[in-house]
Amino acid sequence: MTPDALITTTVLMGLLVLAGGAWAVLYCVGRMRARGALVRAGIASYGVALALALVIAVVSPLDFGWKLLIVASALAYAAIPPITLRYLERMHSDEEAHS
Amino acid sequence: MYRSQKLALRYLTAAATLFGVMIVFGLLSSLYYLYPSMLFNVFNFNMSKTMHIDTLVIWLLMGLMGAIYWYLPKELETEVEGIWLAELMFWIFCAAVVVVALVFLFVQYGSSNQFSLWFINQGRKYVEAPRWAAIGITLVMLVFSYNVIATSIKAKRKMTGILWVLVIDLIPLVAVYLDAFPADTNLSTDLYWWWWLVHMWVESTWEVLIGCVMAWVLMDVMGTQRRIVEAWLYIEVMLVLGAGILGLGHHYFWIGTPRYWLSIGGFFSALEPLPLLGMVMHAVYDAGMHRLKTSNQPAYYWITTEAFLNFIGAGVWGFMMTLPQINMFSHGTQWTASHGHFAFYGAYVCGIIAVLYVAKQRVSGVEVLGGNRWKWGYGLLNLGMVGMVMGLLLAGMAQAFYGRAAGGSTLMAFTMASENPWFTSGMYARVGFGFVFAAGYVMLIYDLLTAPRALPRAEPQAQPEPA
């Protein structure tokens, strides 16, 4: 791996996870506050995460297996916030029903 | 107040004191990079770093134990079983820490013989404490485990989910510490087992401990229902352990272990950010549910910060350097130190500070803990830490770029990289922000020791706005 490729790859990987985090936070806040703009910003963040994963897959010198893992991780990020939020809402609605 | 809670206050006080000692030696260690001949042959860098890291481990351990001694009698509504033994072990623990620290300061190291191993320095990173002290820590952990398990068995109330998780976690917590003892002459074998101790404590058993503590804190300061925190705790433990146990492999990359660890370590480490994403969501959701209203503002902010900084420090910083192709260049540089600082701070330090504020509220007897003074400590500590890790990241990337990838990891390349302006500016930034962090610590202690103002009660509103 060349020095430039090392820094490029690692920065892209960090930004990928950061964008995934932004997607989770913005989506969650947007849904809770019923603010469509925040949800859309969250979806855009996910778009950035997915784009970063594809860039890593195309330009980085990582082996094929690792590229596959990164793309698969990025795809998994799509499901985590909606599933987590649904689960949280269900837990808390059960709580209200019990109280 | 239960005797166990009084003991908890002693543990938390000792933890907060050692936190300060850790910062002093952290600052000292950071200065050696700028003034390499500083204190030459009087107190060298290796001992300063040992003091910094060993006090980190001990203060976090004391903080976790203090938190558990605080919440255990509340959880079971009974005094802790064998509390007199726990009280005795606390003083033995403190005495051992002081003796070991004095030996590290004034004796430092000895010859390569059994006497040194038993009475001066074991020479194994993070567990340098001499063997007698390691046996002492094992005894402390065994008594602590006895306290928790015996109290759980004897309590009339049914075991709670949090306690089940805690009790089960105590077994590996004690068992993996036994890895502190072997001194294998084969470095690869020695490191293989040594990582079981370091990784399994930090990225597995301690994660579960702090998860249990955070569950109690959430119920305490936000009024979250037990069912919710327990359900979340099970998920968190399952996901963290699922990715974390075999994530151990990322420490096996370059120590002479078989090649398959590259795949195992890389794969499971890459999964480690996923549960952290869920934790951030939970923090955001709880914040929204309670509309930032709580009876203990500082504790609430610190636990929310814990979720975010754990995600960034462990998740983002970890993912950047966890694949073998990247790690080959980054391991052992300041880049690793950046990740280590950020991950420890996010995963543990914020949580223990939250517990300090929970204890302060109880001791002060105020219904609501808030105001503005705590924000100084909160702001300076967070600013200091973020600045430090950014400085370390810059320095570490310069090392990886110039010293490893471009220079081929030779001694000359290492030396050249150490003089590179990117590296030195990063190290200067680390020292500067280290002082900011130290100022934050002073403000934190000042706030903890100062009587709070009585504030009107603000009831949490557990009503989400319609989606």
HADDOCK unambig.tbl for C-alpha pairs under 7 A between the chains (distance, minus, plus):
assign (segid A and resid 2 and name CA) (segid B and resid 405 and name CA) 6.34 0.50 0.50
assign (segid A and resid 3 and name CA) (segid B and resid 401 and name CA) 5.23 0.50 0.50
assign (segid A and resid 3 and name CA) (segid B and resid 405 and name CA) 4.96 0.50 0.50
assign (segid A and resid 3 and name CA) (segid B and resid 406 and name CA) 5.74 0.50 0.50
assign (segid A and resid 6 and name CA) (segid B and resid 326 and name CA) 6.55 0.50 0.50
assign (segid A and resid 10 and name CA) (segid B and resid 320 and name CA) 4.98 0.50 0.50
assign (segid A and resid 10 and name CA) (segid B and resid 321 and name CA) 6.69 0.50 0.50
assign (segid A and resid 11 and name CA) (segid B and resid 320 and name CA) 6.80 0.50 0.50
assign (segid A and resid 13 and name CA) (segid B and resid 319 and name CA) 6.74 0.50 0.50
assign (segid A and resid 13 and name CA) (segid B and resid 320 and name CA) 5.41 0.50 0.50
assign (segid A and resid 14 and name CA) (segid B and resid 316 and name CA) 5.19 0.50 0.50
assign (segid A and resid 14 and name CA) (segid B and resid 317 and name CA) 6.55 0.50 0.50
assign (segid A and resid 14 and name CA) (segid B and resid 319 and name CA) 6.39 0.50 0.50
assign (segid A and resid 14 and name CA) (segid B and resid 320 and name CA) 4.91 0.50 0.50
assign (segid A and resid 17 and name CA) (segid B and resid 316 and name CA) 5.53 0.50 0.50
assign (segid A and resid 18 and name CA) (segid B and resid 316 and name CA) 6.19 0.50 0.50
assign (segid A and resid 21 and name CA) (segid B and resid 277 and name CA) 6.17 0.50 0.50
assign (segid A and resid 24 and name CA) (segid B and resid 277 and name CA) 6.95 0.50 0.50
assign (segid A and resid 24 and name CA) (segid B and resid 281 and name CA) 6.33 0.50 0.50
assign (segid A and resid 25 and name CA) (segid B and resid 281 and name CA) 6.20 0.50 0.50
assign (segid A and resid 25 and name CA) (segid B and resid 284 and name CA) 6.82 0.50 0.50
assign (segid A and resid 28 and name CA) (segid B and resid 281 and name CA) 6.60 0.50 0.50
assign (segid A and resid 28 and name CA) (segid B and resid 285 and name CA) 6.88 0.50 0.50
assign (segid A and resid 29 and name CA) (segid B and resid 284 and name CA) 6.99 0.50 0.50
assign (segid A and resid 31 and name CA) (segid B and resid 467 and name CA) 5.18 0.50 0.50
assign (segid A and resid 32 and name CA) (segid B and resid 464 and name CA) 6.69 0.50 0.50
assign (segid A and resid 32 and name CA) (segid B and resid 465 and name CA) 5.97 0.50 0.50
assign (segid A and resid 32 and name CA) (segid B and resid 466 and name CA) 6.71 0.50 0.50
assign (segid A and resid 32 and name CA) (segid B and resid 467 and name CA) 5.30 0.50 0.50
assign (segid A and resid 33 and name CA) (segid B and resid 465 and name CA) 5.99 0.50 0.50
assign (segid A and resid 33 and name CA) (segid B and resid 467 and name CA) 6.44 0.50 0.50
assign (segid A and resid 34 and name CA) (segid B and resid 466 and name CA) 6.59 0.50 0.50
assign (segid A and resid 34 and name CA) (segid B and resid 467 and name CA) 4.68 0.50 0.50
assign (segid A and resid 84 and name CA) (segid B and resid 278 and name CA) 6.43 0.50 0.50
assign (segid A and resid 91 and name CA) (segid B and resid 228 and name CA) 6.45 0.50 0.50
